[in-house]
Structures are given as structure tokens and as C-alpha cells.
């Protein structure tokens, strides 16, 4: 095994409850490229190498395999349950049965509780795994405050029941959050959102931070291995941005690592996915040493291209104009 990283050296975030969340995590969405056993084995090796935050989801179709390795690594005494921070998410087709969905994830993950449980997408628009980008479900519909809050109330019950420690939102907009936050009995501890140098979502990022909600950034290096359905000709490659390449040269690093350094120093929690040990160790270790300079951070802040990669078009409803309708670009919720 390669050199491990001391978890105590990895920056952490304090949630509104006072609980600590590691500042870098391991994503586990690899089902379009890797089988579940490969992903779960990466989780096992990553924990041995120092990772303590593991970002899971039922729709990734690997929680049962991940559960087996979590049980294995804890039984080996490598890590105690309270040292791990495990997240999961309720998928869109189970918004009306959140408690059952969470219990299914707990069973698969072989855990007594989940540290942070997300509403994966803010509407119950379902699509089958690995469907094409043109796929449309006739039952899909626009965002509804009432339906979302029904789902959120069930998430709050999970906290009351002790099944989860925190709940979170994902793939939201400022407009949607402004509509639902005043209605929440238990606030979201974190907001999972697409964040990388060419898509910095500054307004939403600042909004979350102001509300004491920790931003968690998926696709932190621009998701070069994302599914084909999420690729368009206009997409920007983050690792080829001049500002990223200049910092990579100055620090003698791979450009992907610079993207992660930027994320950690900016104040979000990146959750890069990799099954390669050298990669996931460097992804974690980079948060502990050789920070980017203020000038490099300033230059990367100016690299934003508003380039959303995960457009979510498979969740569109009949009559929607395009993927933009999911994201309230004019500041109002699309009806």
C-alpha cells in the first residue's frame, strides 16, 4: 500500500450541530464505468489510506458492496464507526417513502446510523440508471415547494428517530432554497452541488455559507469520466484552464490536484472519485501541504466559465424548454 495520510491533518468543517466533517471525501459514483466490487474495494483501500468521509447514494447501486467493506474494515480495527463520516441520499422515485429508503440504505451499508442523508434531487422525477440523455419520464413535473417539504419532513423524522445525524439538500438553486428554508424545522447541514473551477456557482456558494450550510462539491475536477449523456461540445476541461495549468507548473502538480487544492482552500468539501490508489492518496494529501498562493486563488476565481456539466436533462417534464428550466437561471422557480 502507498503512503497513508494522517486523517488529523486533513482540514475539517464544523456543522451547525458542532459535529466535524472531513474537508475531503471519496465519491462512489462510478457505476457508468466500474462495477460495484471495484468501487467498494477502492473505498476499503481509501479508508486504510486515511479517508474518513465516504459519499454514497442508493442510486449508485453499490451500497451493499460498500457496506460489506465498511463492516470488514471496522472489524479489522482499522477505524471505529465514530471516526467515519458516511453520507447517503434518497433517490427521486422514493420521495414518498423516505424512511423506508433510508432503512434500506442502512441495511445495505451495514450501519446503525448515517451521518448525513441528502435529498438527491429536489423533485421526484425518476429516470432509469444509465438511460440516454434524451430519455423522458411522462410523470416528471416541475419543482413543487409542497412536495419537496413533504419529503423534507420525512428527512426530519429520520433525525428524530436517530437513523441519521444530519440531513442535507442537493442540486438546489438560490430560488428553491429561499422558498423552502423558512419552512424547515431542521435546517440542512450541507448542500451538495456541482463545483469546479469552470463552474463556481458563487451566488449559491455564498448563500449556503451565509446560512451556515457547508457546500460539498461534486465533479471537483470537472468529471472527465462522466457519462456520455452529460457531455456537450461546449463543455470546458478544467484541467486545461490556463490558470490551473500555471499553478500546476508552479507547484509541480497534476492539474487535477490543483483543482482540489482550490476547492479545499475556497471552503467547499470536494468528493473526487477514483479507484486508483496513487490518485486517491494524492487527492487527500494535497489538502495537507503546499497551499496555493493568494494570487493563484485569485487567478482561479477568475477562471469561472459558468460551465455546468451535470445538466440534469433526464429529469425534464413535458413542456420544459430545456435543461435550463431545472436551474432557475432568471432567479425564479420555473413552473
Buried (B, 14 or more C-beta within 10 A) or exposed (E): EEEBBEBEEBEBBEBBEEBEBBBBBBBBBBBBEBEBEEBBBBBBBBBBBBBBBBBBBBBBBBBBBBBBBBEBBBEEEEBEEEEBBBBBBBBBBBBEBBBEBBBBBBEBBBBEBBBBBBBBBBBBBBBEEEBEBEBBBEEBBBBBEEBBBBBBBBBBBBBEEEBBBBBBBBBBBBBBBBBBBEEBEBBBBBBBBBBBBBBBBEEBBEBBBEBEBBBBBBBBBBBEEBBEBBEEEEBBEBBEBEBBEBBBEEBEBBBBBBBBBBBBBBBBBBBBBBBEBEBBBBBBBBBBEEBBEEEBBEBBBEBBBEBBBBBBBBBBBEEBEEBBBBBBEEEEBBE
